[in-house]
Amino acid sequence: MKSSSLSIVLPTYNELKNIKILIEQIEKEFKKKIKLEIIVDDSSPDGTANAARALNKKYKNIRVIVRKNKEGIGAALRDGYNAARNDLILSSDSDLSFSVKDMLKLIDKIKQGYDLVIGSRHMEQGYYEKKVLKTRIKGFVSNTGNKVVRILTGVPIHDFSANFRVIRRDVWRSIKTKEKTNIILLEMILKTYYKKYKVAEVPVAFKDRIYGESKLNLAKEAPKFFMKMLLFVINLRILKKDN
């Protein structure tokens, strides 16, 4: 890797078991490859923040943001991104669904001159693990929904809803996101693309979590995601409003 610096933002809620494993994997993979900080944004009662602080005694590059209220992943991501000090900001779910090895693919791609790189489960060579009926349904809805979003937005990306991506810090500061839920993931892509920044994607693997429970209520969140997408298209693509 060329000389650079990286902030990895890990939003968490009750991810005590997962965060210990994930941070150890990240530290091992990125050791001596890049200047690194890890930001754990937490509002959970299970001791996730304390586990991250304990690991910081060993690694000296982990920062913990403890939020008083559970406002949503969008608010957690924005706080984490805003706190980032390094050139590149990478965010990932903290449940071990995404591979640390695939983080390297994101970074290699953005260093080719892109401003935002998305990890895609639905493009060719991407992978979405579907062991049980529930995840098969989620995978189908995710794939179908993302196809609709791609057509309506005109953005050539196959996966708008995965929290696995890397963006240049100066680009992040210029797009001014507002969403507090997972809709921020869509908002980030659209505002970056419509501002004429260079957006790309790489295929990644997505696996079922082993520990803990998913926080995503698909039946509740999918309609909200779709309606917000329509508003973004009208305001950003058609009316050219910067909001």
Backbone as a ProteinNet text record, in pm:
[ID]
protein_1_A
[PRIMARY]
MKSSSLSIVLPTYNELKNIKILIEQIEKEFKKKIKLEIIVDDSSPDGTANAARALNKKYKNIRVIVRKNKEGIGAALRDGYNAARNDLILSSDSDLSFSVKDMLKLIDKIKQGYDLVIGSRHMEQGYYEKKVLKTRIKGFVSNTGNKVVRILTGVPIHDFSANFRVIRRDVWRSIKTKEKTNIILLEMILKTYYKKYKVAEVPVAFKDRIYGESKLNLAKEAPKFFMKMLLFVINLRILKKDN
[TERTIARY]
82.5	0	86.8	37.8	105.6	80.4	168.9	155.9	23.4	-51.9	-180.1	-221.2	-337.9	-387.8	-535.2	-579.8	-714.1	-782.6	-908.7	-996.1	-1104.2	-1119.6	-1225.3	-1333.2	-1454.6	-1566.8	-1655	-1676.1	-1755	-1873	-1990.5	-2108.3	-2151.4	-2182.9	-2216.5	-2340.6	-2412.3	-2517.5	-2527.8	-2483.8	-2480.5	-2399.5	-2274.4	-2184.6	-2060.2	-2078.3	-1965.3	-1876.1	-1933.5	-1853.6	-1790.4	-1868.5	-1819.2	-1708	-1720	-1623.2	-1483.9	-1474.8	-1343.9	-1276.7	-1351.8	-1297	-1260.7	-1351.6	-1332.1	-1210.9	-1196	-1081.9	-950.8	-945.2	-822.9	-791.2	-892.4	-871.4	-819.1	-878.9	-836.2	-691.5	-659.4	-523.4	-421.2	-454.3	-362.4	-344.6	-453.8	-448.6	-377.1	-398.5	-346.1	-214.3	-165	-41.5	71.9	131.8	247.1	214.4	86.1	49.3	3.6	-56.8	-114.7	-133.6	-121.6	-151.4	-299.8	-333	-470.2	-524.1	-652.1	-728.4	-861.6	-911.7	-1041.7	-1133.9	-1251.4	-1349	-1469.6	-1495.4	-1611.6	-1717.7	-1829.8	-1938.8	-2047.8	-2068.6	-2149.2	-2253.8	-2370.2	-2471.4	-2537.2	-2465.7	-2525.3	-2493.8	-2580.4	-2563.2	-2486.7	-2431.9	-2374.9	-2223.9	-2161.7	-2018.8	-1931.7	-1990.4	-1912.2	-1805.4	-1843.1	-1749.1	-1631.4	-1659	-1551.4	-1456.7	-1512.2	-1427.3	-1333.5	-1384.9	-1301.5	-1193.9	-1229.6	-1130.9	-1020.4	-1057.8	-958.1	-860.2	-910.6	-823.5	-733.5	-781.2	-698.4	-573.3	-581	-461.9	-351.8	-391.5	-297	-250.1	-344.1	-311.6	-288.3	-342.7	-320.2	-375.6	-466.2	-519.7	-671.5	-738.4	-883	-948.2	-1044.6	-1118.9	-1263.9	-1322.1	-1459.5	-1547.5	-1654	-1754.6	-1876.8	-1910.2	-2027.5	-2140.5	-2247.3	-2360.1	-2468.9	-2527	-2625.5	-2754.4	-2791.3	-2917.7	-2895.3	-2982.3	-2979.6	-3060.3	-2992	-3059.8	-3068.6	-2991.3	-2991.3	-2851.6	-2832.9	-2700.6	-2652.7	-2746.1	-2706.2	-2639.7	-2699.1	-2640.7	-2506.8	-2498.1	-2372.3	-2263.1	-2297.1	-2198.7	-2152.4	-2245.4	-2206.8	-2113.7	-2142.6	-2053.9	-1915.7	-1914.6	-1787	-1707.8	-1773.3	-1707.2	-1655.1	-1736.2	-1695.3	-1576	-1564.1	-1452.9	-1324.7	-1334.9	-1218.3	-1109.5	-984.3	-870.2	-786.6	-809.9	-721.1	-777.6	-695.1	-728.7	-849.4	-855.2	-961.6	-1048.2	-1178.5	-1270.9	-1344.2	-1329.2	-1395.3	-1492.8	-1613.8	-1710	-1755.3	-1786.4	-1830.4	-1926.3	-2019.3	-2097.3	-2001.7	-2043.4	-1955.9	-1989.7	-2075.3	-2124.6	-2050.7	-1936.6	-1852.7	-1916.3	-2018.8	-2080.9	-1987.8	-1906.5	-1811.7	-1671.1	-1588.7	-1453.6	-1353.1	-1261.3	-1153.5	-1067.3	-1053.2	-977.4	-1039	-1171.6	-1238.5	-1218.4	-1185.1	-1151.3	-1031.8	-937.8	-819.7	-859.1	-960.8	-1008.1	-1066.4	-1140.2	-1195.7	-1084	-983.1	-873.9	-791.3	-764.2	-689.6	-764.8	-896.6	-976.7	-978.7	-997	-1004.9	-870.6	-763.6	-631.1	-605.8	-698.2	-689	-744.9	-787.2	-833.9	-982	-1047.7	-1189.9	-1209.5	-1331.5	-1364.2	-1447.6	-1526.6	-1609.7	-1612.9	-1586.5	-1591.9	-1685.1	-1779.9	-1882.3	-1848.9	-1864.7	-1857.1	-1992.2	-1999	-2125.9	-2144.6	-2256.9	-2294.8	-2365.6	-2414	-2503.8	-2443.1	-2324.5	-2262	-2199	-2155.1	-2091	-1971.4	-1961.2	-1857.9	-1883.1	-1989.7	-2028.5	-2100.8	-2118.4	-2177.3	-2264.8	-2384.5	-2478.8	-2517.6	-2471.3	-2498.3	-2645.9	-2708.9	-2851.1	-2870.8	-2840.4	-2849.7	-2992.4	-3072.6	-3208	-3308	-3435.5	-3540.7	-3539.4	-3518.7	-3520.5	-3416.1	-3293.9	-3189.6	-3209.7	-3275.3	-3309.1	-3405.9	-3504.4	-3601.5	-3532.6	-3447.6	-3374.7	-3285.4	-3218.1	-3130.8	-3207.1	-3324.8	-3407.2	-3457	-3508.3	-3559	-3446.9	-3330.6	-3215.9	-3172.9	-3161.6	-3117.5	-3218.2	-3345.4	-3450.1	-3460.4	-3459.1	-3468.1	-3352.9	-3233.6	-3116.8	-3121.6	-3181.2	-3197.8	-3289.1	-3397.6	-3491.4	-3422.6	-3348.4	-3278.1	-3178.2	-3106.4	-3008.3	-3075	-3191.1	-3261.9	-3313.7	-3376.6	-3440.3	-3340.2	-3226.9	-3128.7	-3029.9	-3011.9	-2913	-2770.4	-2753.4	-2620.4	-2578.4	-2466.5	-2427	-2365.2	-2440.7	-2397.3	-2501.4	-2455.4	-2545.5	-2590.7	-2528.9	-2559.9	-2554.2	-2670.5	-2679.7	-2696.6	-2724.4	-2769.8	-2672	-2552.4	-2454.6	-2363.4	-2347	-2252.5	-2114.2	-2056	-1920.8	-1864	-1790.3	-1749.9	-1634.5	-1566.9	-1459.2	-1473.2	-1451.8	-1466.3	-1349.9	-1310.9	-1207.3	-1266	-1187.1	-1239	-1285	-1213.5	-1254	-1384.7	-1407.1	-1533.6	-1647.6	-1625.4	-1727.6	-1769.8	-1675.2	-1707.4	-1782.2	-1778.3	-1843.8	-1987.6	-2029.5	-2161.9	-2273.1	-2237.7	-2333.2	-2459.5	-2444.6	-2558.8	-2644.8	-2770.2	-2865.2	-2937.5	-2943.8	-3024.4	-2968.4	-3058.8	-3017.8	-3034	-3100.7	-3121.3	-3027.6	-3050.2	-2965.6	-2983.1	-3078.4	-3097.1	-2976.1	-2894.3	-2772.2	-2682	-2690.8	-2607.2	-2641.2	-2770.3	-2815.6	-2782.2	-2809.8	-2785.3	-2638.9	-2548.8	-2406.4	-2368	-2418.8	-2386.4	-2443.8	-2571.1	-2635.7	-2573	-2547.3	-2489.2	-2347.2	-2273.3	-2137.9	-2143.2	-2227	-2236.3	-2289.3	-2396.2	-2455.4	-2367.8	-2272.3	-2174.6	-2055.8	-2068.1	-1969.5	-1838.9	-1841.9	-1725.9	-1723.9	-1609.7	-1592.8	-1630.2	-1731.8	-1783.3	-1760.4	-1717.1	-1694.1	-1740.9	-1740.7	-1777.7	-1685.7	-1673.7	-1598.5	-1683.9	-1673.6	-1752.4	-1700.4	-1791.6	-1753.9	-1848	-1806.6	-1887.9	-1961.6	-2084.9	-2167.4	-2218	-2187.4	-2225.4	-2317.5	-2394.6	-2482	-2400.8	-2453.6	-2386.4	-2390.4	-2288.2	-2281.4	-2332.7	-2289.6	-2327.2	-2423.5	-2519.4	-2610.9	-2723.7	-2805	-2921	-2916.4	-2970.3	-2977.1	-3071.2	-3033.2	-3117.7	-3210.1	-3196.2	-3271.8	-3411.2	-3512	-3650.6	-3685.9	-3672.1	-3684.4	-3822.8	-3927.7	-4063.4	-4088.4	-4024.4	-4042.1	-3951.9	-3826.8	-3728.3	-3734	-3772.4	-3771.6	-3861.7	-3986.6	-4071.1	-4014	-3956.9	-3895.3	-3778.8	-3698.7	-3582.7	-3627.6	-3733	-3781.5	-3836.7	-3915.1	-3972.3	-3864.3	-3765.7	-3655.7	-3578	-3561.3	-3490.9	-3560.6	-3693.6	-3769.2	-3749.3	-3749	-3727.4	-3587.4	-3488.8	-3351.9	-3341.5	-3405	-3399.9	-3462.8	-3577.4	-3645	-3559.8	-3509.7	-3435.7	-3296.1	-3224.4	-3084.1	-3064	-3141	-3120.2	-3202.9	-3328.5	-3417.4	-3412.2	-3432.5	-3435.1	-3296.3	-3196.5	-3055.9	-3037.7	-3117.4	-3103.5	-2989.8	-2911.5	-2800.3	-2844.6	-2936.6	-2983.2	-3019
-120.3	0	126.5	228	355.5	418.9	511.5	578.3	652.9	629.7	694.7	674.8	721.3	700	664.2	585.6	528.1	535.6	578.6	571	468.6	370.7	271.1	297.9	324	357.6	233.7	193.7	75	114.1	137.6	164.8	36.4	44.2	-76.5	-56.5	-165.6	-171.7	-316.9	-342.2	-477.8	-573.4	-538.4	-620.6	-660.6	-689.8	-717.4	-829.6	-944.1	-1056.7	-1026.7	-964.8	-939.3	-835.2	-729.8	-620.1	-665.3	-755	-806.7	-880.4	-965.2	-1043.1	-951.4	-859.8	-773.1	-682.9	-620.3	-530.2	-606.6	-723.3	-805.1	-839.8	-871.8	-903.3	-781.7	-666.1	-542.9	-509.2	-513.8	-480.2	-574.8	-702.1	-799.9	-775.6	-746.1	-729.8	-601.3	-492.3	-363.2	-325.8	-409.5	-380.8	-350.9	-236	-190.9	-162.8	-173.1	-146.3	-3	55.5	188	249.9	381.7	450.4	435.4	385	341.9	395.9	434.1	454.4	382.7	330.5	265	345.5	380.8	457.3	369	340.8	261.7	357.7	366.9	456.7	371.4	390.7	295.7	364	301.5	347.7	226.5	115.7	-8.4	-34	-110.5	-136.1	-264.3	-331.7	-464.9	-465	-347.4	-342.7	-335.9	-310.6	-300.7	-191.9	-76.3	35.5	-0.2	-66.2	-105.6	-206.4	-295.8	-392.9	-321.8	-219.7	-143.2	-65.2	-7.3	65.6	-27.8	-148.9	-245.6	-280.9	-294.1	-323.7	-205.1	-83.8	33.8	36.3	-23.5	-31.5	-112.1	-203.8	-287	-221	-161.3	-112.9	38.5	116.4	261.7	339.3	281.6	353.4	341.6	312.6	294.6	408.5	472.6	579.8	536.7	565.2	524	647.2	650.8	755.6	692.1	737.1	684.2	785.9	742.4	830.7	804.6	908.9	895.6	829.2	856.5	804.1	716.8	619.4	535.2	605.2	674.5	754.9	685.3	579.5	513.2	506.2	415.2	394.2	516.2	591.9	711.2	813.7	837.5	932.1	881.5	750.7	693.1	703.9	675.3	686.5	830.5	924.4	1064.4	1111.1	1076.5	1114.6	1051.7	925.7	857.5	916	940.5	1001	1140.6	1218.3	1354.5	1355.5	1251.1	1243.1	1191.6	1136.1	1075.1	1177.6	1138.1	1227.5	1195	1079.6	1033.5	1058.7	1035	1069.5	993	864.8	778.5	734.8	727.5	681.7	558.9	449.2	323.7	286.8	249.7	204.5	63.6	-10	-148.4	-181.7	-272.4	-330.1	-399.9	-412.6	-469.2	-613.4	-677	-810.5	-923.6	-891.8	-990.1	-1040.4	-971.5	-1010.3	-983.6	-878.9	-845.5	-888.5	-917.1	-966.6	-852.4	-863	-764.6	-769.6	-886.1	-899.4	-812.6	-804	-721.5	-572.2	-533.3	-393.8	-351.8	-443.8	-414.5	-386.9	-458.1	-436.9	-296.8	-250.7	-115.6	-11.3	-29.3	67.9	66.4	-52.2	-61.2	9.7	-2.4	59.6	211.6	263.7	409.7	474.2	400.7	454.8	461.5	407.2	418.1	551.2	637.1	770	794.7	704.6	722.8	799.8	853.6	932.2	853.3	760.7	674.3	536.2	434.3	296.9	215.9	149.2	71.6	-77.1	-147.1	-292.4	-347.9	-423	-469.6	-620.3	-655.7	-796.4	-848.1	-758.1	-796.7	-786.6	-730.5	-727	-863.5	-880.6	-1006	-1034.8	-1157.2	-1204.3	-1161.8	-1085.9	-1058.1	-1179.7	-1181.1	-1299	-1257.4	-1317.6	-1294.1	-1430.4	-1460	-1590.5	-1601.2	-1712.5	-1732.6	-1872.9	-1891.9	-2023.2	-2062.3	-1966.6	-1995.1	-1910.7	-1943.5	-1875.2	-1724.6	-1683.4	-1540.6	-1464.5	-1518.2	-1447.4	-1459.3	-1565.8	-1576	-1465.8	-1442	-1335.3	-1199.6	-1177.6	-1050.6	-1030	-1136.9	-1127.1	-1094.4	-1157.6	-1131.6	-987.6	-942.6	-805.3	-704.3	-730.4	-640.7	-632.7	-746.5	-749.3	-679.7	-712.1	-651.8	-501.4	-462.7	-320.9	-240.1	-296.3	-225.5	-210.8	-307.8	-295.7	-178.8	-165	-54.5	79.4	86.2	210.3	246.9	148.4	175.7	235.2	181.1	230.5	372.3	396.9	526.3	638.7	605.1	709.1	733.6	633.8	646.8	629.5	582	561	415.3	392.5	256.8	175.6	160.3	84.3	-25.2	-141.8	-254.4	-270.6	-198.1	-217.9	-84.8	-25.8	105.2	95.4	-23.3	-35.8	-106.4	-138.7	-206	-104.5	-119.6	-34.9	-96.9	-87.6	-137.8	-57.9	48.5	146	231.5	297.2	387.6	516.1	630.6	761.3	849.9	940.4	1037.6	1137.5	1172.7	1258.2	1393.7	1452.1	1582.5	1573.6	1460.9	1441.3	1426	1347.2	1332	1467.7	1553.7	1683.4	1775.4	1745.2	1832.7	1792.3	1670.7	1625.6	1652	1673	1719.6	1633.3	1514.9	1425.4	1468.2	1422.7	1461.9	1343.7	1231	1119.1	1055.9	1006.1	942.7	790.9	738	594.1	536	408.5	346.9	410.1	500.3	571.3	659.2	688.1	764.6	693.8	561.1	484.2	518.6	532.4	576.4	723.1	805	949.2	978.1	906.4	927.5	902.4	793.8	760.2	862.9	896.4	988.6	1127.1	1178.5	1312.6	1315.1	1208.4	1201.4	1194.6	1108.6	1089.8	1214.1	1272.8	1389.7	1513.9	1511.9	1621	1596.3	1493.4	1461.9	1404.2	1351	1278.1	1139.4	1074.5	944	832.8	754.9	647.4	513	414.6	281.1	176.7	51.2	-57.9	-177.1	-260.7	-384.9	-497.1	-618.8	-729.3	-772.3	-794.7	-840.2	-952.3	-1022.6	-1130.5	-1082.6	-1126.7	-1092.6	-1222.1	-1242.9	-1367	-1341.1	-1443.2	-1432	-1409.4	-1327.2	-1306.7	-1436	-1453.5	-1568.5	-1530.6	-1414.3	-1369.2	-1251.6	-1249.5	-1136.6	-1146.1	-1040.9	-1037	-915	-932.9	-822.9	-714.5	-589.5	-476.6	-429	-487	-439.5	-501.4	-416.7	-459.1	-429.7	-532	-511.3	-460.3	-517.7	-476.8	-330.4	-282.1	-143.1	-48.6	-90.5	-0.7	7.9	-100.8	-101.1	7.2	22.2	129.3	269	290.7	420.6	447.1	344	355.5	395.6	330.5	357	499.2	544	678.5	785.2	763.7	859.6	864.4	748.4	743.9	830.5	822.9	904.5	1053.5	1091.6	1231.8	1278.2	1191.8	1226.2	1245.9	1157.3	1166.9	1297.8	1331.8	1456.3	1577.6	1583	1700.7	1711.3	1598.2	1602.3	1585.3	1495.6	1466.5	1557	1581	1656.7	1806.1	1842.8	1984.9	2041.8	1952.6	1993.4	2069.9	2037.2	2101.5	2034.1	2110.7	2057.2	2041.7	1945.5	1924.7	1778.2
0	0	0	-70.2	-64.7	71.2	106.6	235.6	242.1	345.9	364.9	509.7	544.2	680.4	673.5	770	764.8	900	898.7	1016	986.2	1074.3	1058.5	1162.7	1115.8	1202.3	1219.4	1344.7	1375.9	1465.1	1407.4	1490.3	1559.4	1686.1	1760.7	1846.7	1865.1	1967	2011.2	2134.3	2189.9	2101	2078.3	1996.6	2076.1	2204.2	2291.9	2238.9	2206.1	2157.5	2022.3	1935.2	1800	1796	1877.5	1868.7	1909.5	2005.5	2046.6	1932.2	1865	1753.2	1637.9	1604.4	1488.1	1504	1619	1639	1631.7	1689.7	1681.9	1536.9	1457.2	1315.8	1239.4	1267.4	1199.4	1234.4	1362.1	1405.3	1341.2	1335	1275.5	1126.8	1056.9	911.2	869.8	945.7	903.9	971.4	1060	1131.7	1034.2	1048.9	969.7	822.2	782.6	643.4	621.8	724.6	709.8	848.1	856.2	981.2	1010.1	1127.7	1155.1	1286.5	1283.8	1406.7	1390.9	1501.1	1502.5	1593	1540.9	1617.1	1643.1	1769.1	1808.9	1860.5	1789.2	1827.3	1890.8	2020.7	2096.1	2184	2193.5	2290.3	2356.7	2360.7	2410	2556.8	2624.3	2767.4	2800.3	2699.6	2724.9	2751.6	2757.1	2784.4	2661.3	2545.4	2421.9	2432.9	2484.6	2497.2	2587.7	2699	2791	2726.8	2644.9	2575.3	2478.4	2408.8	2316.2	2391.7	2504.2	2584.9	2634.1	2672.6	2718.7	2606.4	2485.1	2371.2	2337	2365.4	2339.2	2427	2544.6	2629.6	2562.2	2477.3	2403.6	2274.5	2201.1	2066.2	2056.6	2147.8	2154.3	2035.2	1958.8	1842.4	1831.3	1943.1	1944.3	2021.6	1960.5	2025.4	2040.9	2155.3	2183.9	2200.1	2123.9	2136.8	2202.2	2320.8	2389.9	2376	2315	2289.5	2392.2	2445.9	2552.7	2505.3	2380.8	2329.2	2207.4	2189	2070.4	1961.6	1869.4	1768.3	1632.9	1612	1482	1424.3	1329.5	1272.4	1194.5	1137.9	1062.7	1152.1	1267.3	1362.2	1413.9	1438.5	1486.3	1380.6	1256.3	1148.6	1130.8	1133.8	1114.2	1225	1347.6	1457.8	1441.7	1402.3	1382.7	1267.7	1156.4	1039.7	1073.5	1142.9	1177.6	1273	1353.6	1449.3	1385.7	1265.3	1200.6	1172.6	1196.8	1179.1	1056.2	994.5	887.6	747.8	646.4	508	455.2	486.6	438.7	556.6	533.2	637.5	585.9	656.6	619.7	729.1	691.5	791.9	760.2	866.1	852	964.5	936.5	1045.2	1141.4	1265.3	1368.1	1403.7	1323.7	1357.6	1287.6	1224.7	1154.3	1025.1	975.9	849.5	731.7	742.1	636.9	677.6	578	601.5	609.4	703.2	711.9	585.4	526.4	401.4	292	290.3	189.8	214.8	337.6	363.4	278.3	260.7	179	34.3	-15	-151.7	-167.6	-66.3	-70.9	-78.7	2.9	8.4	-119.9	-171.1	-297.5	-409.8	-410.3	-516.6	-504.1	-383.2	-369	-401.7	-382	-414.1	-564.5	-642.7	-788.2	-838.6	-745.6	-783.6	-761.3	-688.3	-660.7	-530.2	-514	-394.7	-294.2	-343	-259.4	-322.8	-244.3	-294.1	-205.9	-269.4	-200.6	-208.7	-97.8	-99.9	-139.8	-249.4	-303.7	-287.2	-228.8	-214.3	-337.5	-422.2	-530.3	-670.2	-685	-816.2	-846.2	-969	-1008.6	-917.3	-870.1	-778	-633.2	-607.6	-471.1	-413	-281.1	-217.1	-100.4	-93.7	15.2	71.5	191.3	250.6	291.2	251.6	279.5	333.8	460.5	522.2	558.2	599.4	646.1	568.6	585	509.5	532.7	658.1	690.6	610.1	601.3	527.2	376.7	332	189.4	149.6	237.1	210.6	212.2	313.2	321.7	200	157.4	41.6	-84.5	-101.8	-220.5	-221.3	-106.3	-97	-120.4	-62.8	-79.3	-225.2	-290.1	-429.8	-520.6	-501.1	-584.2	-559.9	-433.3	-400.9	-456.8	-450	-501.9	-654.4	-722.7	-867.9	-901.2	-823.6	-845.3	-818.9	-710.7	-676.7	-786.9	-838.4	-943.8	-1068.2	-1104.2	-1222	-1200.3	-1085.3	-1060.9	-1033.3	-973.9	-941.5	-1054.8	-1141.5	-1247.3	-1199.4	-1074.9	-1018.7	-1044.5	-1112.6	-1152.5	-1039.1	-930.9	-814.3	-787.5	-743.6	-722.3	-576.6	-485.2	-343.3	-269.4	-246.4	-183	-31.1	19.1	158	250.6	202.7	287.5	356.6	486.5	559.2	550.4	431.9	408.3	292.6	324.4	223.5	275.2	182.6	220.6	139.6	206.1	142.7	185	98	133.6	233.9	333.4	439.9	387.1	291.8	239.9	161.6	96.8	25.5	125.2	229.9	333.2	388.2	415.5	475.7	380.7	251.6	154.1	123.5	162.3	118.7	221.4	345.9	447.8	457.1	510.7	528.3	646.5	645.9	749.8	814.8	746.5	794.3	921.8	1008.7	1133.7	1131.7	1029.3	1018.9	913.7	875.3	773.8	636.6	622.4	495.6	463.7	564.7	540.2	440.3	433	340.8	196.4	167.2	35.4	13.2	113.5	104.3	70.8	134.1	110.6	-35.4	-90.9	-229.7	-325.8	-308.9	-402.7	-399.1	-279.2	-270.5	-326.5	-305.3	-361.5	-513.2	-565.5	-711.3	-781.4	-728.2	-792.5	-782.6	-689.4	-682.7	-776.7	-858.7	-963.4	-908.7	-787.5	-738.5	-802.9	-796.9	-860.9	-762.6	-800.7	-716.4	-785.8	-710.1	-764.5	-664.4	-705.1	-616.1	-639.2	-537.8	-548.4	-489.1	-541.1	-486.3	-350	-256.5	-122.9	-79.2	24.8	80.7	205	219.4	334.5	396.5	524.6	591.5	710	745.3	861.8	988.3	1078.6	1206.9	1288.1	1373.7	1463.2	1601.9	1650.7	1785.4	1776.9	1868	1875.5	1774.4	1771.5	1684.7	1593.3	1473.3	1377.7	1428.7	1404.8	1447.4	1334.6	1214.3	1098.6	1093.5	1095.6	1075.9	930.7	846	702	661.7	720.8	685.5	717.8	821.8	863.9	785.8	761.8	703.8	551.1	482	335.4	275.5	322.6	266.8	291.3	409.8	439.8	344.9	322.8	234.7	94.4	45.7	-89.4	-101.3	-3.5	-9.1	-1.6	84.6	94.1	-36.6	-100.2	-227.3	-331.2	-335.9	-430.2	-403	-275.5	-239.9	-279.1	-257.7	-297.1	-448.1	-523	-669.3	-716.2	-658.2	-697	-661.8	-539.4	-492.6	-552.2	-555	-595.6	-745.6	-806	-948.9	-1039.3	-1000.6	-1088.1	-1058	-930.2	-894	-867.7	-854.9	-834	-703.6	-603.4	-474.3	-396.5	-327.1	-247.2	-102.6	-79.3	57.1	77
[MASK]
+++++++++++++++++++++++++++++++++++++++++++++++++++++++++++++++++++++++++++++++++++++++++++++++++++++++++++++++++++++++++++++++++++++++++++++++++++++++++++++++++++++++++++++++++++++++++++++++++++++++++++++++++++++++++++++++++++++++++++++++++++

